[in-house]
Amino acid sequence: MKMHHFSLILFGLLSALSGSYGGNILVFPVDGSHWINMKVLIVELHSKGHNLTVIRGSSSWYIKDTSPYYTTITVDIGEFDDDFMLQFLPRYLRIKRQGNSFWNEMTLADEMYSRFARIHQQICNMTAKIFDNKTLMNSLKKAKYDLVLTDPAFGGGVLLAHRLGLPLVLNVRWTMYGEAHFDIAPSPLSYVPVIGLKQTDKMTFSQRVTNVVMRVMTLYKNSKYFVNPYKEFTLKYFGPDVDFSSLLLNTDIWLMRNDFTFEFPRPTMPNVVYMGGFQCKPAEPLPADLEEFVQSSGEHGVIIMSLGTVFGQLLSDLNDDIAAAFAQLPQKVIWRHTGPLPATLGNNTLIVDWLPQNDLLGHPKTKVFVAHGGTNGIQEAIYHGVPILGLPLAFDQPDNLSRMQAKGTAKIVDIANLDRSVFLEALKEVLYNSSYRENMKRLSRLHHDQPMKPLDRAVFWIEFVTRNRGAPHLRTQSFRMSWIAYHSIDVILTLMLILLAFAFLTTYVIRCLLRVVFKKKVNCE
């Protein structure tokens, strides 16, 4: 028996040692809110003994030059327009307040596309500086990295992985072409809604027509604004036989930042790994002053409001209407807000520059989360089972919240129609209609009911790629096929020609036989 126990202990030690291989990982992240997701993976990988090197631009907003979790390579890329969002958002909101007309939407979309096209060009310029720096490239090659981990919202990491000949893992929901599923997986437009339309997987005929038209428009916009910088880059550095799309689709593992508690059911692929909510964690105790404020709410509870890292403040009239609505409720409110205080601020509302969102959402006294609909916030709300009052502003936010509304876990207030009475009635509905909380609790149970935590699943597949130098056995051949071959158009046409030839031959033979028969009959008469 003792020998048996010793064998088990020895086996456990060997397993632990074999699983603790420290990989050497090169990270090419995207700045802004996307960095929040990437940093979660970096911290976890560091805790597992992996060495991480992060490539950052010299004018990075959030990616620090020094960190206990990673070393950095800083590339001089000039200045990004830090004030773009600060300048664009107020004008964007003013246009939205004028009404959701088609031309307003098109004007705003074109401006955003143009801005992101410039960022794509800057990313290509940054990557070109890396490629042209022979000293840096030699050091990257000598470092013997196991893989490149990148966010493909911009393509620098994809290009660098190909240049270094390294396996590629994506931390992804968006690529330069849009929602990542449309790049990697079959996406039947009959029940897979295109981002931007706020539709569900149950579409009427007219909605399906709109879905197809929107998809065609999206492809056109992508080719107009985003393709050229990468086309020029790949032609210069890789030659005419390589295009960016094929490099992207040659990725080993796609770590998808959503799952089917959030997304509508749809086809997927073997190398797509879902890690929705991987950044979520159990709530930790609040700071003493914040806990005291929360407890002072008594039986009424607390409302949390945060519009994310970018949307710190709204227009003053919107802020005043929101504050006035909050003031009429018995609940206490914690509102992350920057800028001038609203003139109608009530005694029940605490304004803060920053709040521990995950910990507040996990607090038992939190009743409603007022949010703009960013993926991180929605995933945290699902994790903790807190219903949402949505104020979608831009980007993917309207679609994210429409998914939650379709599942009965959120109510949406359109910024164009928001005033204090509309906002107050919406708050009361989410607070006092128990179906919102019950539906979100059910969604939360589904999210938690899985064999391993999403973060553990993500780390496993990253380590899988480091151990096996890639995962080519999970990649399909579909992206190497032409559109005609993929949809079997050539096969269908060939079969149709054979069928037509057979029908023609059969008809010809029958006519000949009938002609012979009738000729004999005439001769006999």
C-alpha positions in Angstrom: 0.0 0.0 0.0 2.9 2.4 0.9 4.5 1.6 -2.5 1.2 2.4 -4.2 1.0 5.8 -2.4 4.6 6.5 -3.3 3.9 5.7 -7.0 0.9 8.1 -7.0 2.9 10.9 -5.4 5.8 10.3 -7.9 3.3 10.3 -10.8 1.7 13.6 -9.5 5.2 15.2 -9.2 6.1 14.2 -12.7 2.8 15.4 -14.1 3.3 18.7 -12.4 6.8 19.1 -13.7 5.7 18.1 -17.2 2.9 20.6 -17.1 5.1 23.5 -15.8 7.1 24.0 -19.0 7.9 27.7 -19.2 7.1 28.9 -22.7 8.6 31.9 -24.4 5.7 34.0 -25.8 5.8 37.1 -27.9 2.7 39.3 -27.4 1.6 41.9 -30.0 -1.5 43.5 -28.3 -4.0 46.2 -29.2 -4.1 49.2 -27.0 -7.2 50.7 -25.2 -9.9 48.5 -23.7 -8.5 45.5 -25.7 -5.4 45.6 -23.5 -7.5 44.9 -20.4 -8.4 41.5 -21.9 -4.9 40.7 -23.1 -3.4 41.7 -19.7 -5.6 39.1 -18.0 -4.0 36.4 -20.2 -0.5 37.8 -19.6 -0.8 37.8 -15.8 -2.2 34.2 -15.8 0.5 32.9 -18.2 3.2 34.6 -16.1 1.8 32.9 -13.0 2.2 29.5 -14.8 5.9 30.2 -15.4 5.9 31.5 -18.9 8.2 34.3 -20.2 6.3 37.1 -22.0 7.6 39.9 -24.2 5.2 42.6 -25.2 5.6 44.8 -28.3 4.2 48.3 -27.7 4.1 51.6 -29.6 6.0 54.5 -28.1 2.8 56.5 -27.7 0.8 53.6 -26.0 -2.1 54.7 -23.9 -2.4 51.8 -21.4 0.5 49.4 -22.0 3.2 50.3 -19.5 6.8 50.2 -20.4 7.7 48.3 -17.3 5.8 45.5 -15.6 6.5 42.6 -13.2 4.6 40.3 -15.7 6.4 41.0 -19.0 9.3 42.7 -20.6 8.7 45.2 -23.4 10.0 46.1 -26.8 9.0 49.7 -27.6 8.8 50.8 -31.2 8.8 54.5 -32.1 5.6 55.1 -34.2 5.1 58.8 -33.7 2.0 60.2 -32.0 -1.5 58.7 -32.1 -4.3 61.2 -32.0 -5.2 60.8 -28.4 -7.9 63.4 -28.5 -9.8 61.8 -31.3 -12.3 60.1 -29.1 -12.7 63.1 -26.9 -13.4 65.3 -29.9 -15.5 62.8 -31.8 -17.8 61.5 -29.0 -19.5 64.8 -28.1 -20.3 65.4 -31.8 -21.4 61.8 -32.3 -23.8 62.1 -29.3 -25.2 65.5 -30.6 -25.9 63.9 -34.0 -27.5 60.9 -32.3 -29.7 63.2 -30.3 -31.0 64.7 -33.6 -32.4 61.3 -34.5 -31.3 58.0 -36.0 -31.6 59.1 -39.6 -30.0 57.0 -42.3 -27.7 59.9 -43.4 -26.6 60.6 -39.9 -25.7 57.0 -39.4 -23.8 56.9 -42.7 -21.9 60.1 -41.9 -20.8 58.7 -38.5 -19.9 55.3 -40.0 -17.8 56.9 -42.7 -15.9 59.0 -40.2 -15.2 56.1 -37.9 -14.1 53.9 -40.9 -11.7 56.6 -42.1 -10.2 57.0 -38.6 -9.7 53.3 -38.2 -8.2 53.1 -41.7 -5.5 55.6 -40.5 -4.8 53.5 -37.5 -4.4 50.4 -39.6 -1.9 52.3 -41.7 0.0 53.4 -38.5 0.1 49.7 -37.4 1.5 48.7 -40.8 4.1 51.5 -40.5 5.0 50.3 -37.0 5.4 46.7 -38.2 7.5 47.9 -41.1 9.9 49.6 -38.6 10.2 46.3 -36.8 10.9 44.4 -40.1 13.4 47.0 -41.3 15.3 47.0 -38.0 17.8 44.1 -38.6 19.1 44.3 -35.0 15.7 43.9 -33.6 14.6 41.2 -36.0 17.8 39.2 -35.2 17.1 39.5 -31.5 13.5 38.3 -32.0 14.8 35.3 -34.0 17.5 34.5 -31.4 14.9 34.6 -28.6 13.4 31.4 -29.9 9.8 32.3 -29.1 7.3 29.4 -29.0 4.4 31.4 -30.4 2.9 34.9 -31.1 -0.2 35.9 -29.1 -2.0 38.8 -30.7 -5.3 40.6 -31.0 -6.2 40.7 -34.7 -8.4 43.9 -34.5 -5.2 45.2 -36.1 -2.9 43.0 -38.1 0.7 43.7 -36.9 0.9 40.5 -34.8 -0.3 38.3 -37.7 2.3 39.8 -40.0 5.1 39.4 -37.4 4.2 35.8 -36.7 4.5 35.0 -40.4 7.8 36.8 -40.7 9.3 34.8 -37.7 7.7 31.5 -38.8 5.9 31.1 -35.5 2.6 29.5 -34.5 -0.1 32.1 -34.0 -2.8 32.3 -31.3 -5.5 35.0 -31.4 -7.2 36.7 -28.5 -10.1 37.7 -30.6 -13.6 38.9 -31.0 -12.9 41.4 -33.8 -10.6 41.3 -36.8 -9.9 44.0 -39.2 -12.8 42.6 -41.3 -15.4 42.6 -38.5 -16.8 39.9 -36.1 -14.3 37.0 -36.2 -16.8 34.2 -36.8 -17.5 35.6 -40.3 -13.8 35.1 -41.1 -13.2 31.6 -39.8 -16.6 29.8 -39.6 -19.5 29.2 -42.0 -22.0 32.0 -41.4 -25.4 31.4 -43.1 -27.0 34.8 -43.4 -30.4 33.2 -43.0 -29.9 32.9 -39.2 -26.6 34.5 -38.4 -27.2 38.3 -37.9 -24.6 40.7 -39.2 -23.2 43.1 -36.6 -24.9 46.5 -36.9 -28.5 45.5 -37.4 -29.4 44.5 -33.9 -31.2 41.4 -35.2 -31.6 37.9 -33.6 -31.2 34.5 -35.1 -35.0 34.5 -35.8 -35.4 36.7 -38.8 -38.3 37.5 -41.0 -37.9 37.6 -44.8 -37.4 41.4 -44.9 -34.8 41.1 -42.1 -33.0 38.4 -44.0 -32.9 40.6 -47.1 -31.5 43.4 -44.9 -29.0 41.0 -43.4 -27.6 40.0 -46.9 -27.5 43.6 -48.0 -25.7 44.7 -44.9 -23.1 41.9 -45.3 -22.4 43.0 -48.9 -22.0 46.6 -47.7 -19.7 45.5 -44.9 -17.5 43.6 -47.3 -17.4 46.7 -49.6 -16.5 49.0 -46.7 -13.7 46.7 -45.5 -12.2 46.5 -49.0 -12.4 50.3 -49.4 -10.9 51.3 -46.0 -8.9 48.4 -44.5 -7.4 46.1 -47.2 -5.0 48.5 -48.9 -2.5 49.0 -46.1 -2.1 45.3 -45.6 -2.1 44.5 -49.3 0.8 47.0 -49.9 2.6 45.6 -46.9 2.4 42.0 -47.8 3.4 42.7 -51.4 6.5 44.6 -50.2 7.7 42.1 -47.6 6.2 38.7 -48.7 5.6 39.0 -52.4 2.6 38.7 -54.7 1.7 35.1 -53.6 0.8 36.1 -50.0 -2.2 38.0 -48.8 -3.2 39.1 -45.3 -6.4 37.2 -45.3 -4.6 33.8 -45.8 -2.2 34.7 -43.1 -5.0 35.4 -40.7 -6.9 32.2 -41.5 -3.7 30.2 -41.1 -4.0 30.9 -37.3 -3.6 27.8 -35.1 -6.0 28.8 -32.3 -8.7 31.4 -32.1 -9.5 32.2 -28.4 -12.9 33.8 -28.8 -13.9 36.3 -26.2 -17.6 35.2 -26.1 -19.6 32.1 -25.8 -23.1 30.9 -26.4 -24.6 32.3 -23.2 -24.0 35.6 -24.9 -23.9 34.7 -28.6 -26.8 33.2 -30.7 -26.1 29.5 -31.7 -24.1 29.3 -35.0 -21.6 27.1 -36.8 -18.1 27.1 -35.5 -14.7 25.4 -36.2 -12.3 23.0 -34.4 -9.7 25.6 -33.7 -12.1 28.1 -32.2 -11.9 28.0 -28.4 -14.6 29.9 -26.4 -13.4 31.8 -23.4 -16.3 34.2 -22.8 -16.0 35.7 -19.3 -12.4 34.6 -18.9 -11.6 38.0 -17.2 -14.3 37.6 -14.6 -13.6 36.4 -11.1 -15.3 36.2 -7.7 -15.9 39.5 -6.0 -13.4 40.7 -3.5 -14.2 42.9 -0.4 -14.8 46.6 -1.2 -12.7 49.4 0.2 -14.1 50.4 3.6 -15.7 53.7 2.5 -17.3 52.1 -0.5 -18.6 49.2 1.6 -20.1 51.7 4.1 -21.9 53.5 1.3 -23.3 50.3 -0.2 -24.5 49.1 3.2 -26.2 52.4 3.8 -28.6 51.5 1.0 -30.5 49.1 3.3 -33.1 46.8 1.7 -33.3 49.0 -1.5 -29.8 48.1 -2.7 -27.4 49.8 -5.1 -27.3 50.7 -8.8 -24.0 50.7 -10.6 -23.4 52.9 -13.6 -20.2 52.8 -15.8 -19.8 53.6 -19.4 -16.3 52.0 -19.8 -12.8 53.4 -20.3 -13.6 55.6 -23.3 -17.1 57.0 -22.5 -16.3 58.7 -19.2 -18.8 61.4 -19.7 -21.9 62.3 -21.8 -23.4 65.6 -22.9 -24.3 67.8 -20.0 -28.1 67.6 -20.6 -27.9 63.8 -20.7 -25.9 63.8 -17.4 -28.5 66.1 -15.8 -31.4 63.9 -16.9 -29.7 60.7 -15.7 -28.8 62.3 -12.3 -32.3 63.7 -11.9 -33.8 60.2 -12.5 -31.4 58.6 -10.0 -32.4 61.2 -7.4 -36.0 60.0 -7.5 -35.1 56.4 -6.5 -34.7 55.0 -3.0 -31.7 53.0 -4.1 -28.1 54.3 -3.7 -26.2 54.9 -6.9 -22.4 54.6 -7.6 -21.6 56.3 -10.9 -18.3 56.3 -12.6 -18.2 59.8 -14.1 -15.6 62.2 -15.3 -16.0 65.9 -16.0 -18.3 68.5 -14.4 -20.8 67.2 -11.8 -24.4 67.1 -13.0 -26.5 70.0 -11.8 -29.3 67.7 -10.7 -27.2 65.3 -8.6 -29.1 63.7 -5.7 -27.9 62.9 -2.2 -28.2 59.2 -3.0 -25.6 59.3 -5.8 -21.9 58.8 -5.3 -19.7 60.1 -8.2 -16.3 58.4 -8.6 -13.5 58.6 -11.1 -12.9 54.8 -10.9 -14.8 51.9 -9.4 -14.0 48.2 -8.8 -16.7 47.1 -11.3 -16.2 43.3 -10.8 -16.4 43.6 -7.1 -19.4 45.8 -7.1 -21.3 43.6 -9.5 -20.6 40.7 -7.3 -21.9 42.4 -4.2 -25.3 41.0 -3.0 -26.8 44.5 -2.7 -26.2 45.4 -6.4 -29.6 45.4 -8.2 -29.0 46.9 -11.6 -26.0 47.7 -13.8 -26.3 50.7 -16.1 -23.9 50.1 -18.9 -22.9 51.1 -22.4 -22.8 47.5 -23.6 -19.1 46.8 -23.9 -18.2 43.1 -24.0 -16.2 43.2 -20.7 -19.0 44.7 -18.7 -21.7 42.4 -20.2 -19.6 39.3 -19.4 -19.1 40.5 -15.8 -22.8 41.1 -15.5 -23.6 37.6 -16.8 -21.0 36.1 -14.4 -22.5 37.8 -11.4 -26.1 37.6 -12.5 -26.9 41.3 -12.5 -29.6 42.6 -15.0 -28.6 45.5 -17.3 -30.1 48.9 -18.3 -28.3 49.6 -21.5 -27.2 52.9 -23.0 -25.6 51.8 -26.2 -23.4 54.5 -27.7 -21.2 53.2 -30.5 -19.2 50.3 -32.1 -20.6 46.8 -31.1 -22.5 48.1 -28.1 -26.0 48.2 -29.7 -25.7 44.6 -30.9 -24.3 43.4 -27.6 -27.2 44.8 -25.7 -29.7 43.7 -28.3 -28.5 40.1 -27.6 -29.1 40.6 -23.9 -32.5 42.2 -24.5 -33.5 39.2 -26.7 -32.6 36.9 -23.8 -34.7 38.9 -21.4 -31.8 40.2 -19.3 -31.6 43.8 -20.3 -33.6 46.8 -21.3 -32.3 49.3 -23.8 -32.7 53.1 -23.7 -31.9 54.9 -27.0 -29.7 57.9 -26.4 -31.7 59.8 -29.1 -34.9 59.5 -26.9 -33.4 59.7 -23.4 -34.8 62.2 -20.9 -35.3 61.9 -17.2 -38.8 60.4 -17.3 -37.8 57.8 -20.0 -34.7 56.8 -18.0 -36.6 56.7 -14.7 -39.3 54.4 -16.1 -36.7 52.1 -17.7 -34.8 51.9 -14.4 -38.0 51.1 -12.5 -38.8 48.3 -15.0 -35.5 46.6 -14.6 -35.5 47.1 -10.8 -39.0 45.9 -10.1 -39.8 43.5 -12.9 -38.3 40.3 -11.5 -38.0 38.6 -14.9 -34.9 40.6 -15.7 -33.0 39.3 -12.7 -34.4 35.8 -13.0 -33.3 35.5 -16.6 -29.9 36.9 -15.8 -29.5 34.5 -12.9 -30.4 31.6 -15.3 -27.8 32.8 -17.8 -25.3 33.1 -15.0 -25.9 29.5 -14.0 -25.4 28.3 -17.6 -22.2 30.3 -17.8 -20.8 28.7 -14.6 -22.0 25.2 -15.5 -19.0 24.1 -17.5 -16.2 21.6 -16.9 -13.4 24.1 -16.6 -13.0 27.8 -16.2 -12.7 29.9 -19.4 -9.3 31.3 -18.3 -8.0 27.8 -17.6 -9.3 26.7 -21.0 -7.5 29.6 -22.8 -4.2 29.0 -21.0 -4.4 25.2 -21.8 -4.7 25.9 -25.5 -1.9 28.5 -25.5 0.3 25.9 -23.7 -0.9 23.2 -26.1 0.4 25.3 -29.0 3.8 25.9 -27.2 4.2 22.2 -26.6 3.2 21.1 -30.1 4.6 24.0 -32.1 1.1 24.8 -33.5 -2.2 23.1 -34.1 -2.3 22.5 -37.9 -4.5 19.4 -37.4 -7.4 21.7 -36.3 -7.2 24.0 -39.3 -9.5 23.3 -42.2 -8.6 23.6 -45.8 -11.6 25.8 -46.6 -9.7 29.1 -46.6 -7.2 27.7 -49.2 -10.1 27.0 -51.6 -11.5 29.5 -54.1 -15.1 30.7 -53.6 -16.2 28.5 -56.5 -14.6 25.4 -55.1 -15.7 26.1 -51.5 -19.4 26.4 -52.5 -19.0 23.4 -55.0 -20.1 25.7 -57.9 -17.8 23.8 -60.2 -19.2 20.5 -59.1 -22.8 21.6 -59.4 -22.2 23.0 -62.9 -20.4 19.8 -64.0 -23.3 17.6 -62.7 -25.8 19.9 -64.4 -23.9 19.6 -67.7 -23.8 15.8 -67.4 -27.5 15.8 -66.6 -28.3 18.0 -69.5 -26.1 15.9 -71.8 -27.8 12.7 -70.6 -31.2 14.3 -71.1 -30.3 15.5 -74.6 -28.8 12.1 -75.5 -31.9 10.3 -74.1 -34.2 12.6 -76.0 -32.2 12.1 -79.2 -32.2 8.3 -78.9 -36.0 8.3 -78.3 -36.6 10.5 -81.3 -34.5 8.2 -83.5 -36.4 5.2 -82.3 -39.7 6.8 -82.8 -38.7 7.9 -86.3 -37.7 4.3 -87.1 -40.9 2.9 -85.7 -43.1 5.3 -87.6 -41.1 4.8 -90.8 -41.7 1.0 -90.6 -45.4 1.5 -89.9 -45.8 3.7 -93.0 -44.0 1.2 -95.2 -46.2 -1.6 -93.9 -49.3 0.3 -94.9 
